[in-house]
Amino acid sequence: MTGGPGLFSTSEGSRPEAFGAVEWALLVGTATIWGSSYLWIELGLRSLHPGVVSATRVLLGLIAISLVPGSRRPIDPSDRGRLWVLGVGWFGLPMITFPIAQDLGVASSVVGMLNGAMPLLTTFFASLLLRRVPRPRQILGVLIGFAGLLAISAPELAGADATALGVAIILGTMAVGSLLVSVLVPMQQRYGALPVLRRTLSIALVVTLPFAAFGLPRSTFEPLSVAAMLPLGLMSTGLAFVLWTTLVGRTGASRGSVVSYLVPVVAIVLGVVVLAETVAPVALLGTALVLVGAWAVSGPERAGGTALPVVPPER
């Protein structure tokens, strides 16, 4: 495994070659499911407190994953610290902060745009932990994808509401999550997605339950909001995270995080096909840029990488 010893270490993807059919299927499958997540959250928040939304989706995702026998595979005790870090920081934290940010007035379009910082931050942290600079093609792909994301979001961002506190909450959460994606990679490679997710979701449930208890008396449980929790929990929190965890184990943290760029593309396609929505020309341009960026990032990982200088530890 590449990377320094200790809690915050990572490794390259197990398949450093260019994306094949499996990688593209995992990427598109994750983006397709996550493309609807913000809608389910908004529907849930119409009558449910953010804490109830968070704990419910974690619980449903945990139930779905626990039903699969492969999720019970044992994990070495030496990795328990990593599981707690992932459960609290990578899973539990966004389960709490994202609904809070949307409840503070941050529109789903703004959340999606800010979420696009993930590939940039993940590439930065992965480079530090691996002590090598990514291939120029990958760096260019991440930047092109981010430019495309800004173009896609531009029409909605112009009239979207966003509080400074809500934006700060999302950016802070993204920074923590982007670092911990690198920790996730070697864990998936050692144990597979299901055992890791079953344990991290269990920890996240413990983290979110007090928040849910606070929110229960402040919720009204309207049928539409309650129904929205089913796809949010079973699909967006269960199936989609299994697909994405498998993807980052195969491709590495930086290349796997490009899914954040495809999520708004899926939202646009669903809006046009299902709701007959119109799309601004700048959003179509942004979609093209996102697809070009994803193609660039999907290239081979290792060739052309430049090693960063290793600073010897002080004695």
N, C-alpha and C positions, 0 to 999 in steps of 0.2 A: 504494500500500500504506500502510495506517495503522500508526502505531507509530514509535518512534525508530529511527534508523539504527544499524547495528552488528549484532553477533551475536544479541543477545536483542531481537528485534523481532517483531511479529506483525501480523495483519490481521484484519478482520472476515470472516465467512463469505461466500462468493461468492453465497449465496442467503439473504439476511437475512429472507425471508418466513417465515411459519409453515410447519412441516414439511408436506411433501407426501407422496405415496405412495412416492417414491424414498427420502426421508429416513427414513421410518418403516421401510421394508424394510431399509435399511442398519443402522438401530438395532436392530431385532429380530433380524436375521440375526447381527450381531456378538454380541449378548447370548446368543443361543441356543447359539452355538459356545463362547463363553467360559464359559457356565454349567457346562460339564463339565470345564473346564481343571484345577481343583483336584483333581478325582477322578483324572485321568490323572497328575498330579504325585504324588499320594499312592501310586498303584499303582507308579509308577516308582521311588519312594524305598524301596520294600520291598526291593530288591536292588541298586539303582544309587546311587552317590554323587551328591550334589546337583550337582557339577560336570559329571558325565556327562549328567545330565538336562538341564542348561542348554545345553551345547554341542550335544547331539543335537537338541533341538527347534529351535535356531537353524539348524543345518545343514539339517534337513529343510525348514524354512520357506524358507530361501534357495534350495534346490533347486527347490521348487514354484514360487516366484516367477520364478526365472531361466529356467524353461522357457517363459515367456510372452514373445514377441518385444518387446512394448511396454516391458518392464523395462529394455531396453538403450538407451533414449533418453538422449542425453548431458545432463549437468548442467554449468552454467557453473562455471568454476574459482573464482569469487568465493563460491560457496556451499559449498565443500569444508569450511570451518570449521564451518558449521552441520551438515553431514553427520556430522562427527566427534563433535560435541557430542551429536547425536541418537543416533548409534551407540553411544557409550559410556554416556551418562547416561540416555537414554530407553529404549534397548533392552538394552544389555549389563548395566547395573547390576541391573535387576529380574530378569533371567535368572539372575543369581548369588544375589542376596539373598533372593528369595522361597523357593527350595528350601531355603536355609540356615535361614530362619526356621521353615519347616515341620519341618525336621529337628531344630530345637531344641525342638520340642514345641508350636508354635503351630498350633492346629487349623485346618482349612480354613474353618470357620465364622467364626473370628476373623479370618483373612486376608481373607475376603470383607467382613466388617464394616469393617475398617480400610481396605480398598480403597475403601469408600464415602466416605472423606474426599477423594477425587480431585475430584469436582465442586465441593466447597467451595473447595479450594485452587486449582483451575484457574480458577474464577470470580474469585478474588482476584488471581491473577497476571495474568490477561487484562485485568482492569480497570486495573491499574497500567500495563501496556504500551500499552493502547489509550487511556489517560487519560480514561476515562469510566466512570460507574457503570452497571451493568446495569439493565435495566427492573425495577421492583418485582415484576412477575409472575415474572420469571426467578429473582430472589433468593428469593421465596416458594416457588417450585417446588423449588429446590435444598434449602431447609430442610425442606419437607414430605417430599421424597424421602429425606433423611437420617433423619428421624424414623421413616419407614416401614422403612428399613433396620435401624434399631436394634430395632424391634418384631419384624421377621422373625428377627433374630439372637438375640433374648432367650432363647428356649427352649434353644438349643444353647450359648449363651455361659455359661449358668449352670453347666454341667458341663464346659466346655472348659478344656483346659490351655493356658497361654500364659506364656512366660518374658518377663521385662522386657526382656532383650536382644533377643529375637525381635521383640517389639512395636516397640521402638525402631528396629530395622533396617527394618521395613516402613514405619513412619511417615517415616523419613528418605528412603527410596526413593520414597515417594509424593510428598513435597515436591519432589524433583528432577524426577520425571516430570511433575508437574502444571505446573511452570514450562515445561518443554520442549514440552509439547503446544502451547503458543502459538507456539513457534518452528516447529513442524511445519506449522501452517496455511498460511502463505505458500509454503512449500516444495511442499506438495501442489498448491496452486493454480497454481504455475509449471510443474511437471513431471508432475503426476499421481502416484498412489499407488505404482505399480509401480517406476519408476526410483528413487524415494526409498527405498523399502523394500529393494530389492535392495542398495543401497549401505550402508544402515544395518545391515542384517543381516550383510553382509560384515565390517563393522567390529566388530559385536557378536561375530561368530565368532572374530575375532582376540583379542578381550578374554576370551572364555570358554574358549578352548583350553587355556591353562595350568592353569586350574581343573579342566578335564576330565582333563588328563594326571595331575594329582595324584589324581584320583578313580578312574582306571581300575583300579589294583591293589586298590582298596578296594571294588570292585563284583563281584557274582557273576553278573549277567546271567541272571536267571530269565526264562522265556518270557513270563510275564504282564507283567512290568515292561518288557521290551523291546517287546512289542506295544503297550503304552500310549504309547510314544513316537511311534507313527505318527499317531494323531489329534492328539496334543499338538503335533507339529511341523507336519504338513501342513495341519491345519485351524485349530487355535488360534493358531499362530504364523504360518502362511502366509495362508490365506484370510481369517480373521477380521481380521487387521491391515490387509489390503487394503480390506476393507469399512469398517473404522473410520477409517482414514486418509482415505478418500474422504468419509466423513461429516463429519469435522471441517473438511475443506477447504470443504465446502458450507455448514455451519452455524456454524462458528466453534468455538473451543476449549471455551468454557463450555457451550454447548448440546450439543456432541458428547460431552462427558465424562459426561453423565447415563446413559450405557450402564452405568456402574458400579452404578447402582441397580437395573437390570433383571436383571443376572446372577443374583442370588439368587432372584428371582422365577422365572426359567427353571429353576433348580435345584429349586425346590419343585414346579413343574409336572411335571418329569421324574420326581421322586421319587414323586409320587402316581400318575402314569400308568404308569410303567414298573415301579416297585418296590412299588406299593400301600402307600406310606407314609401315615401319618396326619399331619395338620398341626394345630398348636396354634391355637386361636382368635386369639391375639395375632398370630401370623404371618399369618393371613388379613387381619387389620386392617392389618398392615404392608404387605402386598401391595397393598391398596387405596390406601394412602397413597402408595406408590411410583408407582403408575399415575397418580394425580392429580398428583403432582409432575412426572412426565415430561410429562404433557399441558401443564402450566403452562409448563415450560421450552421446550416445542416452539413456543411462540408467536413472533410476529415479533421480530427482534433489535433493530432500530434505534429504533423509535418510542418516545419517552419516555426515552431514555438521557440521562443527565446528565453533561456533560463535567467531568472533574477539572481543577483549575487546573494550568497548565503552569508549572513553575519554570524561569526562564531560566538557562542555564548560567553558571557563574562565569567571569569573564575574568581 
